[in-house]
Amino acid sequence: MSRLPNILVIGSSKPLEEAAQQRAAAAGRVVASSGANLITGGRGGVMAAASEAYRKSPLRCGQVIGILP
């Protein structure tokens, strides 16, 4: 059994403007389509947007892992 690679997405946990929200969600979808796990800081903002988009992607084959500070 092979292990999936891990890709980390980190960024501000502050509320995002719409454009930043869309960019973070796009990053989550790219990670989902790459066949990797997504690791974030587990908080709001960039990390939440990327995590949610990853989780909702039909191409996802890995897991979202949130590491809380």
Order of alpha helices (4+ residues) and beta strands (2+ residues): beta-alpha-beta-alpha-beta
